[in-house]
Amino acid sequence: MSRKPTVTDGGAVRVCTMDDAEACALTLAHAFSQDDVAFYCLDTPDNGGRTREELWPLHLKFMEWLVRGHIYQGLVLATGPSYEGVALWYTHNCHPPDLQD
C-alpha cells in the first residue's frame, strides 16, 4: 500500500501564500517570456507598436494576477529557495476570479 504524498512548508515543495505571489509571478513571467500564447492578449495590432520588452511590465502584472487568483481560489506550489519551479492548480469546482473584481 503506497503512502499518500503530502505537501509541507518544510519540504522541497511548498504551498505559496500571497506573500509569495510576486516571486512566483516573476518565475512564470520569465518562463513564458517567449511564449506566443502568453502574449496573445498583449502583442496585438492595437498595442501602439510596443515590443515584448516594452510589454514586460504588463506581462508581469498579468502573471501576478494569475498567481494571486490561484492562491485565492486554488493552489500554488513552488520548489527551490528562489521559486525555480511554480505550479498553479484549480480544483474541479473552482473558477478564475472575474477580471472586473
matplotlib code that plots the C-alpha trace (Angstrom):
import matplotlib.pyplot as plt

x = [0.0, 1.5, 1.6, -0.4, 2.0, 1.8, 2.9, 4.6, 6.1, 9.4, 9.9, 11.2, 7.7, 5.8, 2.4, 2.6, 0.7, 0.0, 3.5, 5.0, 2.8, 5.3, 8.2, 6.0, 4.8, 8.4, 9.3, 6.3, 6.9, 10.4, 9.3, 6.7, 8.5, 8.9, 5.6, 3.2, 0.1, 1.2, 1.4, -1.7, -3.7, -0.7, 1.0, -1.8, -2.0, -3.5, -0.8, 0.8, 3.7, 5.1, 7.8, 7.7, 10.4, 8.1, 5.1, 7.2, 5.6, 2.1, 3.1, 4.5, 1.3, -0.8, 1.2, 0.8, -2.9, -3.0, -0.9, -3.0, -6.2, -4.8, -3.7, -7.1, -9.2, -6.8, -3.4, 0.1, 3.1, 6.8, 10.1, 13.6, 14.6, 14.2, 11.0, 12.7, 9.5, 6.0, 2.7, -0.8, -3.8, -7.6, -9.9, -12.6, -15.2, -13.1, -13.2, -10.8, -11.7, -13.6, -11.5, -13.9, -13.5]
y = [0.0, 3.3, 6.3, 9.4, 12.2, 15.3, 18.9, 20.7, 24.1, 22.5, 20.2, 20.8, 21.6, 24.3, 25.8, 29.5, 32.4, 35.9, 36.9, 34.6, 36.0, 38.4, 35.9, 33.2, 35.7, 36.6, 33.0, 32.4, 35.7, 34.6, 31.0, 32.3, 35.4, 33.9, 32.1, 33.4, 32.2, 34.1, 37.3, 36.7, 39.4, 41.8, 41.5, 42.9, 45.2, 48.0, 47.9, 51.0, 49.1, 48.1, 45.4, 42.4, 44.2, 47.2, 44.9, 43.2, 45.2, 44.3, 40.6, 40.5, 42.1, 39.6, 36.7, 38.2, 38.4, 34.8, 33.7, 35.6, 34.2, 30.7, 31.4, 32.8, 30.0, 27.2, 26.1, 27.4, 25.3, 26.3, 24.5, 25.8, 28.8, 31.2, 29.8, 27.8, 25.9, 27.1, 25.2, 26.7, 24.5, 25.0, 22.3, 21.0, 23.3, 26.5, 29.2, 32.0, 35.3, 37.7, 40.4, 43.0, 42.2]
z = [0.0, -1.0, 1.2, 0.1, -0.8, 1.3, 0.9, 3.8, 4.2, 5.3, 2.3, -1.2, -2.4, -0.5, -0.6, -1.5, 0.1, -1.1, 0.3, -2.4, -5.3, -6.8, -6.7, -8.3, -10.9, -11.8, -12.3, -14.6, -16.5, -17.3, -18.2, -20.6, -21.9, -25.4, -25.5, -28.1, -26.2, -23.1, -25.1, -27.2, -25.4, -25.2, -28.6, -30.7, -33.6, -31.4, -28.7, -30.1, -31.7, -28.3, -28.3, -26.0, -23.9, -23.6, -22.7, -20.0, -17.1, -18.2, -18.8, -15.3, -13.8, -15.7, -14.3, -10.8, -11.2, -12.4, -9.4, -6.9, -8.3, -7.9, -4.3, -3.5, -5.1, -5.9, -5.0, -5.9, -5.2, -5.5, -5.4, -4.5, -2.4, -5.4, -6.8, -9.5, -10.2, -9.8, -10.4, -10.4, -9.7, -9.6, -8.3, -10.5, -9.0, -8.8, -11.4, -12.1, -10.5, -12.6, -14.2, -13.1, -9.4]

ax = plt.figure().add_subplot(projection="3d")
ax.plot(x, y, z, "-o")
ax.set_aspect("equal")
plt.show()
